[in-house]
Structure formats: C-alpha cells, structure tokens
Amino acid sequence: MLSSLLGVRMTLLIGPTIAVPAPEPILDALSSVEVTLADRGRDAFQLTFSLGRGPSDIVDYALLLNPLLRPFNRIVIQIWMGVTPEILIDGFITRHEVQSSNDPGMSTLVVTGEDIRVMMALREVSMSYLGMSPDIRVRLILGRYALYLAAPPVVWPPIPPIAPNVLDQIPAQAGTDLSYIEDLAEQSDYVFYVDPGPAPMVNIAYWGPENRLGIPQSALSVNMGADSNVDSLGFAYDALGPTTVLGMMQDTDLGITLPVVTVAPVQPPLAPIPAMLAQQPNVRSVLPRNTGNVSYAQALAQAQAVTNASSNAVSVEGELDALRYGSLLRARRLVGVRGAGFQYDGFYYVKRVTHRIKKGIYKQSFSLRREGFGPISPVVVP
C-alpha cells in the first residue's frame, strides 16, 4: 500500500517471514515513521500508530490483536521519490509500547525493531576457527544467514593480511555471531552493516573499510540562497580526537622487542590538510594495547586501527527536508558540502542518517565525518 507524503510515497511491507503490503487498517492507523541508519551499531525503525476503540473492540485494541504486528514479524519500508523505489530498512519487530490516554484518539502504539542483524544476536555460541583469517570467519558466519540476506556478502580481507599461526593460537568465538563479527571489524578498523535492497527482502552484508571511494551523493548546500537545501548545518573540530600509537611489544616468536608505531591514518583521504598534520606536535599518543597473544603483524594492524578510527576530527551535524534536497541521503556513503567556506567545504563520509516521516513531512537529520580541513576537489556533485 502507498501513502502519499507531498509527492513522496512510502510502501510498508509486513509479514511473518515474507513481507507483503500492509493492509488498510494498519496504514490508516500509522501516524509517523522513524528510521536510523549508521555505519556502526544496528539500524533501527520505529512505527507510531494511533489507537482507538470502537464498539467492535470490546476486548482490546484491534491493532494489538492484529497478528501482523507481533514481535519478530518482518518489516520492510520502501520510499518512492519518482518512479524508482529505494529500500529504507528491512528488519524485525522487537518491542511494543502502548501509551494510553484519557483523551479520545490520543492513545498510541509504538512498534520498534532492528534490521536483520538482530537475528545474528539471538544466540550465543562457542566455536573455534582453526587457521582461518578474519574474513574467512566472517564469510562462514554470514553463510548461516543466507535466508535473510538473499545476496552474496561483500567481505574484504584485512590489510595487512592476517593469518593465525595454528601452532600459536586458535581463533575462538564465545558469544553471538553479531558481536564476534563486530569485534573482528573493530580490530581491523572495519565496519559491518547490512544494506537493504536493491529489491525487498534482498540485503547485502558489508564487512570492510569505510566506503570512501564511491560516487558522492548530491551536495548539501548552505548559505547559497535559493540553492540552499539544508535546514541546519553545524561544524565542529575535536583537537583531542586524533591519536597515534607509540610503544614497544615483545615478539615471542623472535624473542626480541619491536616498536609499534603509527604516524597517520591509512585510508582514502577526504581533506588535504589532516588534523594530525595541522596540530603537530600536539597530537595524542597512546601505548599499544592487547599485544600479549598476537603476532607483530596483528599488533601493527590493531595500532593502525586505533589511529584510523580516531582520525575524523571534523564532524558535521545537520538536518534537511527530503523534498527540497530531492533524494534520500544515505548513510555509509560520501556526500559533498558547499557554501560553508574553504575549511569545511568538500567531501564527507556519512556516518548516520535518521529519517523522520509524517504525513506532509519528511526530514532527515545526519552526521558527517572527515579527517581534516579543505576540499580535495574544486567541485562537488550538485
């Protein structure tokens, strides 16, 4: 079923395993939708329904009795801007909240859920992975969720490659599949998420570095008169964020002490003046962590992950109107900024986007990051 939102249409699909268009009573009661997508942590949705009781609802509210809104039913939210739909989220209901009111028609049912990764967090397991590199372990685990993904995952090998020595260590999992995959990602400064689409109930799992090489989305424009397309845009710089690693570790294989040092992030740059360079020599440094049971290569990779993760000293918070912007701003991709001046114009990585949808209103609040000042290109995608 389609709901008109000032030219933007939304499709709500729902069902036990296979989601189908929601019936009219559910759509009529739906008053607002909120979806949050980010590069770390699980994506989430929140559907707010108006609750009312008529003569036929003597026992309970009709919506609460509707089996389609039971926990762990599947929800797919599609947005149409033009003729091509985009899948906003594919997930499962995990929580109900009822807010009762003495005023007629003011009671609400709030249905909350998470993306399909919630199915990877239901059961803890104990398993070993003899001689398997992290990317092979991730592929093996994701294979158990092919029913929900319905598409091959994108899994990058760690850089530098990590192959555990079977004589020294046997990698082991003691926890949920999701927590283990996220721990492996953190050790390599990778991200793990599931992108919904290109079709309903088809999802692409991604385990790898931040996507800083794709085609940027349409620019966010500020201070440009009629060409401005954001409601608000704020910039911040954290001088205590950038962190290098400087210390030593004992290599048990060679029986010698070796340096563990990082000097700069290793990732595609988004700014020509990185914060680590701009604020020399006043850059935080920390000792290497957790080097007792890892190889020298693994220790270097962990140290570099610390530096990479801390490098995004410049942050942007803002909000836009989807209709004025003309498309959906997607998390986990690049976007351009223009009109903010030399220091803050240019490309950014989109860490988080929250979509807030009501009848006649579609707002998107967002969070952007990059490692320094200035644009790396004289132009952005308009």
MARKEPA-340357 format. One line per 3 residues: their letters; for each residue x, y, z of C-alpha. Coordinates in nm, 4 decimals. Example, Ala and Ser with C-alpha at 12.3 -4.5 7.8 and 13.67 -1.06 7.14 Angstrom:
<recs>
AS	1.2300 -0.4500 0.7800; 1.3670 -0.1060 0.7140
</recs>
This chain:
<recs>
MLS	0.0000 0.0000 0.0000; 0.1202 0.3504 -0.0790; 0.0920 0.6526 0.1436
SLL	0.1289 0.9960 -0.0165; 0.3799 1.2285 0.1500; 0.3906 1.5536 -0.0500
GVR	0.4902 1.3695 -0.3662; 0.6996 1.1150 -0.1744; 0.5352 0.7758 -0.1390
MTL	0.6051 0.5142 0.1216; 0.5379 0.1422 0.0975; 0.5072 -0.0593 0.4182
LIG	0.5544 -0.4352 0.3829; 0.4896 -0.6678 0.6741; 0.4645 -1.0420 0.7394
PTI	0.5946 -1.3357 0.9462; 0.8858 -1.4216 0.7131; 0.7851 -1.2889 0.3731
AVP	0.6746 -0.9255 0.3983; 0.3738 -0.8236 0.1870; 0.1916 -0.4877 0.1532
APE	0.0337 -0.3859 0.4823; -0.3465 -0.3961 0.4964; -0.5545 -0.0786 0.5044
PIL	-0.6338 -0.0772 0.8821; -0.2605 -0.0729 0.9655; -0.1843 0.2020 0.7143
DAL	-0.4769 0.4140 0.8306; -0.3545 0.3992 1.1908; 0.0107 0.4762 1.1039
SSV	0.0928 0.8325 1.2115; 0.4743 0.8517 1.1904; 0.7842 0.6560 1.0911
EVT	1.1407 0.6976 1.2126; 1.4377 0.5043 1.0699; 1.8008 0.5407 1.1815
LAD	2.0833 0.4051 0.9666; 2.4516 0.4166 1.0671; 2.7861 0.2588 0.9809
RGR	2.8274 0.1153 1.3316; 2.5605 -0.0375 1.5510; 2.2338 -0.1848 1.4304
DAF	1.9895 0.0076 1.2139; 1.6510 0.0652 1.3762; 1.2947 0.1660 1.2931
QLT	1.0033 0.2983 1.4955; 0.6426 0.2980 1.3763; 0.3850 0.5005 1.5722
FSL	0.0174 0.4079 1.5382; -0.2928 0.5826 1.6694; -0.5001 0.3553 1.8914
GRG	-0.8755 0.3792 1.9045; -1.1530 0.1532 2.0352; -1.4941 0.1288 1.8824
PSD	-1.7983 -0.0870 1.9576; -1.6289 -0.3866 1.7965; -1.3136 -0.3509 2.0126
IVD	-1.4643 -0.4596 2.3439; -1.1841 -0.6999 2.4397; -0.8816 -0.4970 2.3316
YAL	-0.7482 -0.2548 2.0749; -0.7785 -0.4050 1.7277; -0.4180 -0.3214 1.6404
LLN	-0.2850 -0.5044 1.9456; -0.4787 -0.8132 1.8397; -0.3509 -0.7928 1.4814
PLL	-0.1067 -1.0851 1.4292; 0.0936 -0.8832 1.1734; 0.2312 -0.6591 1.4500
RPF	0.3628 -0.9410 1.6665; 0.7319 -0.9432 1.7684; 0.9717 -1.0845 1.5086
NRI	0.7413 -1.0199 1.2192; 0.9313 -0.8732 0.9279; 0.9036 -0.5057 0.8300
VIQ	1.0249 -0.3546 0.5008; 0.9968 0.0209 0.4413; 1.0263 0.1475 0.0848
IWM	1.0462 0.5110 -0.0259; 0.9426 0.6267 -0.3721; 1.0810 0.9573 -0.4991
GVT	0.9798 0.9392 -0.8633; 0.9358 0.6015 -1.0302; 1.2239 0.4115 -0.8666
PEI	1.1788 0.2839 -0.5098; 1.4573 0.2690 -0.2502; 1.4519 0.0247 0.0390
LID	1.4987 0.2217 0.3590; 1.5198 -0.0707 0.6016; 1.4465 -0.4430 0.6256
GFI	1.4137 -0.5721 0.9791; 1.2128 -0.7389 1.2527; 0.9818 -0.6117 1.5264
TRH	1.1432 -0.6390 1.8705; 0.9370 -0.4177 2.1024; 0.5859 -0.2804 2.1656
EVQ	0.4966 0.0241 2.3745; 0.1408 0.1385 2.4463; 0.0798 0.4935 2.5657
SSN	-0.2760 0.5170 2.6977; -0.4573 0.8490 2.7142; -0.7872 0.9652 2.8615
DPG	-0.8393 1.1851 2.5548; -1.0182 1.0083 2.2693; -0.7883 0.9113 1.9838
MST	-0.4667 1.0105 2.1675; -0.3538 0.6623 2.2734; -0.0628 0.5290 2.0689
LVV	0.1136 0.2027 1.9893; 0.4862 0.2344 1.9187; 0.6401 -0.0603 1.7354
TGE	1.0198 -0.0714 1.7426; 1.2528 -0.3009 1.5542; 1.6010 -0.3543 1.4195
DIR	1.7493 -0.4547 1.0866; 1.8087 -0.8197 1.0057; 2.1313 -0.8273 1.2071
VMM	1.9117 -0.8740 1.5121; 1.8762 -1.2368 1.4016; 2.2541 -1.2710 1.4428
ALR	2.2318 -1.1575 1.8054; 1.9784 -1.4025 1.9472; 2.2021 -1.6928 2.0474
EVS	2.5485 -1.7202 2.1926; 2.7689 -1.9938 2.0519; 3.1105 -2.1393 2.1263
MSY	3.3158 -2.2220 1.8182; 3.6792 -2.2338 1.7056; 3.8151 -2.1412 1.3618
LGM	4.1396 -2.3309 1.3129; 4.3765 -2.1469 1.0771; 4.1064 -1.9147 0.9393
SPD	4.1753 -1.5488 0.8683; 3.9141 -1.2968 0.9928; 3.7494 -1.2538 0.6510
IRV	3.7057 -1.6293 0.6091; 3.5454 -1.6486 0.9540; 3.3059 -1.3676 0.8639
RLI	3.2043 -1.5363 0.5375; 3.1430 -1.8642 0.7194; 2.9205 -1.6973 0.9797
LGR	2.7246 -1.4916 0.7250; 2.6547 -1.8078 0.5282; 2.4266 -1.9162 0.8117
YAL	2.2003 -1.6166 0.7425; 2.1589 -1.6577 0.3682; 1.7806 -1.6811 0.4172
YLA	1.7693 -1.3205 0.5382; 2.0410 -1.1799 0.3129; 1.9394 -1.3404 -0.0198
APP	2.2520 -1.1878 -0.1796; 2.6275 -1.2610 -0.1584; 2.8031 -1.0579 0.1132
VVW	3.0877 -0.8151 0.0436; 3.3813 -0.9111 0.2666; 3.7269 -0.7513 0.2430
PPI	4.0434 -0.9246 0.3655; 4.2241 -0.7383 0.6454; 4.5040 -0.5005 0.5477
PPI	4.7715 -0.6211 0.6127; 4.6526 -0.9829 0.5725; 4.6205 -1.1731 0.8995
APN	4.6604 -1.5498 0.9004; 4.6771 -1.7008 1.2508; 4.9589 -1.9430 1.3186
VLD	4.7893 -2.2732 1.4048; 5.0806 -2.3608 1.6345; 5.0402 -2.0449 1.8434
QIP	4.6698 -1.9664 1.8512; 4.3314 -2.0999 1.7537; 4.0770 -1.8191 1.6997
AQA	3.7633 -1.8856 1.9023; 3.4185 -1.7341 1.9349; 3.2317 -1.7208 2.2645
GTD	2.9251 -1.5045 2.2116; 2.6735 -1.4120 1.9469; 2.7594 -1.4158 1.5788
LSY	2.6944 -1.0424 1.5589; 2.9210 -0.9466 1.8483; 3.2012 -1.1647 1.7094
IED	3.1766 -1.0146 1.3598; 3.1732 -0.6626 1.5083; 3.4777 -0.7412 1.7257
LAE	3.6673 -0.8652 1.4208; 3.5691 -0.5482 1.2336; 3.6880 -0.3233 1.5167
QSD	4.0275 -0.4949 1.5266; 4.0862 -0.4004 1.1615; 3.9081 -0.0606 1.1782
YVF	3.6422 -0.2052 0.9500; 3.2681 -0.1547 0.9618; 2.9938 -0.4146 0.9465
YVD	2.6438 -0.3368 0.8300; 2.3676 -0.4721 0.6093; 2.2461 -0.2562 0.3221
PGP	1.8824 -0.3217 0.2255; 1.7992 -0.3557 -0.1416; 1.8080 -0.3489 -0.4377
APM	1.4745 -0.5334 -0.4006; 1.2522 -0.6036 -0.0994; 1.3934 -0.8761 0.1292
VNI	1.7273 -0.8724 -0.0550; 2.0117 -0.7479 0.1667; 2.3857 -0.7084 0.1116
AYW	2.6082 -0.7568 0.4157; 2.9267 -0.5472 0.4109; 3.2388 -0.6146 0.6202
GPE	3.5281 -0.3908 0.5242; 3.6716 -0.0376 0.5343; 3.4542 0.2737 0.5304
NRL	3.3162 0.3287 0.1806; 3.5193 0.6364 0.0827; 3.5611 0.5555 -0.2856
GIP	3.2047 0.5511 -0.4197; 3.0284 0.8178 -0.6247; 2.9350 1.1048 -0.3871
QSA	2.5708 1.1882 -0.3285; 2.4180 1.5226 -0.4238; 2.5810 1.8076 -0.2333
LSV	2.4467 1.9610 0.0844; 2.4287 2.3353 0.0130; 2.4267 2.6110 0.2741
NMG	2.4457 2.9935 0.2511; 2.3602 2.9745 -0.1190; 2.0232 3.1499 -0.1286
ADS	1.7689 2.9669 -0.3406; 2.0200 2.6851 -0.3977; 2.0461 2.6045 -0.0253
NVD	1.8906 2.2668 0.0517; 1.9599 2.2137 0.4239; 1.7637 2.3444 0.7213
SLG	2.0684 2.3469 0.9512; 2.4374 2.2623 0.9307; 2.6880 2.2793 1.2182
FAY	3.0612 2.2072 1.2129; 3.2912 2.1026 1.4985; 3.6612 2.0241 1.5372
DAL	3.7936 1.7990 1.8151; 4.1665 1.8503 1.8684; 4.1781 1.5686 2.1273
GPT	4.0467 1.3086 1.8826; 4.3431 1.2276 1.6542; 4.5588 0.9619 1.8203
TVL	4.8820 0.7891 1.7266; 5.0324 0.4754 1.8824; 5.3872 0.4774 2.0158
GMM	5.5336 0.1912 2.2150; 5.7037 -0.1482 2.2152; 5.5973 -0.5110 2.2234
QDT	5.7706 -0.8393 2.2932; 5.7639 -1.0714 1.9925; 5.7605 -1.4186 2.1447
DLG	5.8418 -1.5905 1.8126; 6.1618 -1.3930 1.7567; 6.2389 -1.3327 2.1231
ITL	6.3032 -0.9613 2.0690; 6.1339 -0.6306 2.1494; 5.9912 -0.4464 1.8477
PVV	5.8445 -0.0961 1.8045; 5.4711 -0.0483 1.7446; 5.4297 0.2956 1.5879
TVA	5.1692 0.4751 1.3777; 5.2030 0.8274 1.2384; 4.8921 0.8876 1.0228
PVQ	4.5651 0.7254 0.9177; 4.5813 0.4810 0.6272; 4.2590 0.5347 0.4333
PPL	4.1456 0.7304 0.1264; 4.1752 1.0996 0.2249; 3.8793 1.3377 0.2180
API	4.0719 1.6541 0.3139; 4.4141 1.7877 0.2007; 4.5012 1.9217 0.5493
PAM	4.4618 1.6368 0.8006; 4.4201 1.7311 1.1651; 4.7211 1.5213 1.2648
LAQ	4.9381 1.7441 1.0444; 4.7673 2.0741 1.1291; 4.8146 2.0398 1.5060
QPN	5.1678 1.8998 1.5217; 5.3368 1.8437 1.7637; 5.0282 1.8403 1.9892
VRS	4.8813 1.5050 1.8893; 4.7746 1.2472 2.1465; 4.9703 0.9220 2.1585
VLP	4.8876 0.6003 2.3416; 5.0693 0.2784 2.4156; 4.9857 -0.0320 2.2103
RNT	4.7075 -0.2405 2.3635; 4.6426 -0.6166 2.3839; 4.9764 -0.7287 2.2411
GNV	5.0276 -1.0273 2.4700; 4.8849 -1.3036 2.2496; 4.9145 -1.1618 1.8983
SYA	5.1797 -1.1590 1.6295; 5.3762 -0.8469 1.5418; 5.1701 -0.8017 1.2236
QAL	4.8479 -0.8220 1.4244; 4.9803 -0.5698 1.6782; 5.0635 -0.3256 1.3979
AQA	4.7191 -0.3761 1.2440; 4.5492 -0.3102 1.5805; 4.7559 0.0036 1.6326
QAV	4.6724 0.1332 1.2872; 4.3046 0.0659 1.3540; 4.3254 0.2939 1.6604
TNA	4.4783 0.5748 1.4531; 4.2341 0.5332 1.1658; 3.9292 0.5285 1.3933
SSN	4.0385 0.8420 1.5800; 4.1375 1.0482 1.2790; 3.7971 1.2005 1.1926
AVS	3.8413 1.5210 1.3930; 3.5940 1.7252 1.1868; 3.2263 1.6471 1.2415
VEG	2.9094 1.7893 1.0901; 2.5558 1.7676 1.2279; 2.2568 1.8868 1.0285
ELD	1.9030 1.8412 0.9061; 1.7376 1.8671 0.5667; 1.3980 1.8396 0.4032
ALR	1.3945 1.5387 0.1716; 1.1770 1.7111 -0.0880; 1.3981 2.0189 -0.1015
YGS	1.7088 1.8001 -0.1204; 1.5444 1.5974 -0.3965; 1.6611 1.2494 -0.2906
LLR	1.7418 1.0303 0.0065; 2.0668 1.0999 0.1883; 2.2132 0.7570 0.2536
ARR	2.4444 0.6644 0.5400; 2.7721 0.4815 0.4752; 2.8475 0.6793 0.1587
LVG	3.0157 1.0050 0.0585; 2.8414 1.3395 0.0239; 2.9637 1.6841 -0.0778
VRG	2.9209 2.0089 0.1181; 2.9309 2.3527 -0.0446; 2.8790 2.7086 0.0721
AGF	3.0447 2.6600 0.4137; 3.3842 2.8142 0.3245; 3.7213 2.6665 0.2298
QYD	3.7898 2.4868 0.5599; 3.4637 2.2920 0.5648; 3.3612 2.2564 0.2002
GFY	3.4300 1.9300 0.0198; 3.3505 1.5616 0.0650; 3.2486 1.3869 0.3872
YVK	3.1687 1.0346 0.4964; 2.8064 0.9959 0.6124; 2.8121 0.8107 0.9438
RVT	2.4439 0.8323 1.0385; 2.1101 0.9418 0.8956; 1.7774 0.9478 1.0791
HRI	1.4632 0.9631 0.8632; 1.1502 1.1149 1.0231; 0.8341 1.0742 0.8194
KKG	0.4825 1.2017 0.8843; 0.2014 1.2968 0.6512; 0.3278 1.6075 0.4735
IYK	0.6721 1.5984 0.6403; 0.9931 1.4138 0.5556; 1.3029 1.5294 0.7473
QSF	1.6486 1.3736 0.7548; 1.8992 1.4524 1.0302; 2.2555 1.3433 0.9627
SLR	2.6087 1.3154 1.0982; 2.9177 1.3511 0.8757; 3.2882 1.2971 0.9465
REG	3.6295 1.3518 0.7887; 3.9905 1.3814 0.8998; 4.0746 1.7472 0.8352
FGP	4.0251 2.0763 0.6549; 3.9713 2.1858 0.2967; 3.8251 2.0208 -0.0146
ISP	4.0239 1.7663 -0.2144; 3.8268 1.8604 -0.5279; 3.7279 2.2052 -0.6607
VVV	3.3774 2.0752 -0.7402; 3.1144 1.8531 -0.5779; 2.8189 1.6689 -0.7241
P	2.5373 1.9329 -0.7456
</recs>
